[in-house]
Amino acid sequence: MEDTDRQILLLLARDGRMSFTDLAKETGLSVSAVHQRVRRLEKRGAIQGFSAQLDAEQIGLPLTAFISIKPIDPAAPDDAPERLAHIESIEACHSVAGDENYILKVRVASPRELEDLLQQIRSAANVNTRTTIVLSTPYEGRPPKL
């Protein structure tokens, strides 16, 4: 990947709403050249989309937790992600190495909702869970090193 494309990706990772005009100023390219490069990066899959970063507390989801899951029956099919995909409180599902098979990032409104969610996860995917509650998040969603 070219340095200019990396620069565009970094700028957009920091501010997904940056205009083509501002991208052009930052990169030294014309607006049309930046537009073409961004479209090409989208087509290649380097840019997968744009989204708003929401303040979880302001939208009523102040409790964040990481839930590690492991199948009760190790011989069972590895289909937990599919079995859990319908649960909207699960923000992310990561396949991991180690004792557990997956780590889920969840956001809920209260400890009671977390308890209900844990029960829902256990029964939907037939798994054991281990939960870590987040106390604070000094940083998150930082742009990758390009």
Secondary structure as GFF3:
##gff-version 3
##sequence-region A 1 146
A	DSSP	alpha_helix	3	14	.	.	.	ID=ss1
A	DSSP	alpha_helix	20	27	.	.	.	ID=ss2
A	DSSP	alpha_helix	31	44	.	.	.	ID=ss3
A	DSSP	beta_strand	63	71	.	.	.	ID=ss4
A	DSSP	alpha_helix	80	84	.	.	.	ID=ss5
A	DSSP	beta_strand	90	95	.	.	.	ID=ss6
A	DSSP	beta_strand	102	108	.	.	.	ID=ss7
A	DSSP	alpha_helix	111	125	.	.	.	ID=ss8
A	DSSP	beta_strand	127	133	.	.	.	ID=ss9
###
